[in-house]
Amino acid sequence: MGARSSYGGQSGSLKLAASMPGRAVTIEHDAYYRDQAHLSFEERVKINYDHPSSLESDLLASHLRTLREGQAVDLPIYDFATQTRRTETRHIEAARGDRRGHPGVH
């Protein structure tokens, strides 16, 4: 299920996934902001995080394909306070059941 967090869709997605334990997982696109650890904090705050290039959408698409194939993935965790990715990841097992793909992910 795709939803924009700015329109309350994320909370709806979380509620829907919670109502189907083991059959649905949630993945936030915000976790895929590019790691900017190579830049100083002063340089990081100047980045336009609203621009699509600030997100590593190819990695998200790859993770969605892997989950659709029934395999687990390790999702990045983005730290908004430092504007970098954390070293730890969020391990996600593929949900059981229907494996219909996300529109636009092949």
URTADA-V742799 format. One record per residue. RES is the residue in one small letter. OMEGA is omega as a letter, one per 20 degrees, with the letter a starting at -180 (999 if undefined). Layout:
res;omega
RES;OMEGA
RES;OMEGA
This chain:
res;omega
m;r
g;r
a;r
r;a
s;a
s;r
y;r
g;a
g;a
q;a
s;r
g;r
s;r
l;r
k;r
l;r
a;r
a;r
s;a
m;a
p;r
g;a
r;a
a;r
v;r
t;r
i;a
e;r
h;r
d;r
a;a
y;r
y;a
r;r
d;a
q;a
a;a
h;r
l;r
s;r
f;r
e;r
e;a
r;a
v;r
k;a
i;r
n;a
y;r
d;a
h;a
p;a
s;r
s;a
l;r
e;a
s;r
d;r
l;r
l;r
a;r
s;r
h;r
l;r
r;a
t;r
l;r
r;r
e;r
g;a
q;r
a;r
v;r
d;a
l;r
p;r
i;a
y;r
d;a
f;r
a;a
t;a
q;r
t;r
r;r
r;r
t;r
e;a
t;r
r;a
h;a
i;r
e;r
a;r
a;r
r;r
g;a
d;a
r;r
r;a
g;r
h;r
p;r
g;r
v;a
h;999
